Amino acid sequence: IPLERTETKYLAEFLKTNTTLKALTVASSNIDNTGAKYLAEAMKYNQTLYRLNLSENDQITVIGATRFSQCLKANSNLSELDLRSETENDNIGKAWFLRALEFNTNLKDFGCGEFDVGIKRFMTMESRKAMM
């Protein structure tokens, strides 16, 4: 279901105070970088949600992905984040995620197109220790 920016903003406001919802899928919902900004900001405060699926929101670019990398520094509860889409995510966004993973040791599954395999390899404790 496509979401308008105002609806995405309302959803983000809800997530800031959510204490019950554990998983959320808003795939193919027409969310753009502004919506990603709202949701990423909300996830800095939400310590209940462990799975967030934003796949196939093709308007989220590296700018929106960077917002999520920043939220991962503040949210250690999120363990699954899916940003896969048909658009190409560039290496700058991927580098931000690797940097954010130094702070979020709970993220177990991350989807971002062809980057999936690399991140899962990075997620092993041995790889993390080598990076730190």
SVG drawing of the C-alpha trace seen along z (x, -y; Angstrom):
<svg xmlns="http://www.w3.org/2000/svg" viewBox="-2 -15 44 30">
<polyline fill="none" stroke="black" stroke-width="0.4" points="0.0,0.0 1.6,-3.3 2.1,-5.8 2.0,-9.5 4.7,-11.5 2.3,-12.6 1.3,-9.0 4.9,-7.9 5.5,-10.8 2.5,-9.6 3.9,-6.0 7.3,-7.3 5.7,-9.2 3.9,-6.1 7.2,-4.1 8.9,-6.6 6.5,-5.5 5.7,-2.0 6.2,0.7 4.4,3.6 5.0,3.9 8.0,6.2 8.1,6.4 7.0,4.0 6.9,4.5 6.2,1.5 7.6,2.9 6.6,1.4 5.0,-1.6 6.4,-4.5 8.6,-5.6 11.3,-8.1 14.3,-9.7 12.1,-12.0 10.1,-9.1 13.3,-7.2 14.5,-10.1 11.3,-10.1 11.5,-6.3 15.2,-6.3 14.8,-9.1 12.0,-7.2 14.1,-4.1 16.6,-6.0 14.0,-6.0 12.2,-2.7 13.7,0.2 10.9,2.7 11.0,3.3 13.5,5.9 12.6,6.3 12.0,3.5 11.4,4.4 11.5,1.4 12.3,3.4 11.2,2.3 10.9,-1.3 12.9,-2.3 12.9,-6.0 15.1,-5.4 18.6,-6.2 22.0,-6.3 20.8,-9.5 17.9,-7.6 20.2,-4.6 22.7,-6.8 19.9,-7.9 19.4,-4.3 23.1,-3.7 23.0,-6.7 20.0,-5.2 21.9,-1.9 24.3,-3.7 21.5,-4.6 19.3,-1.5 20.9,1.8 17.6,3.7 17.0,3.7 18.3,7.1 16.8,7.2 16.8,4.4 15.8,4.8 16.4,2.0 16.6,4.1 15.3,2.5 15.7,2.4 17.8,-0.8 21.5,-0.6 22.9,-1.5 26.4,-2.9 29.5,-2.1 29.2,-5.3 26.0,-4.0 27.5,-0.6 30.5,-2.1 28.2,-4.0 26.5,-0.8 29.8,0.9 30.7,-2.0 27.4,-1.8 27.8,1.9 30.8,1.1 28.2,-0.3 25.3,2.0 26.3,5.5 22.7,6.9 22.0,6.5 21.9,10.1 20.3,9.7 20.7,6.8 19.4,6.7 20.7,4.1 20.7,5.7 24.0,7.4 25.5,6.3 23.6,9.0 26.4,11.6 29.1,9.2 27.3,7.9 26.5,11.4 30.2,12.3 31.0,9.1 28.5,10.0 30.6,12.9 32.2,12.1 35.7,12.9 35.2,10.3 33.9,7.7 36.9,8.2 39.3,7.9 37.7,4.5 37.9,3.0"/>
</svg>
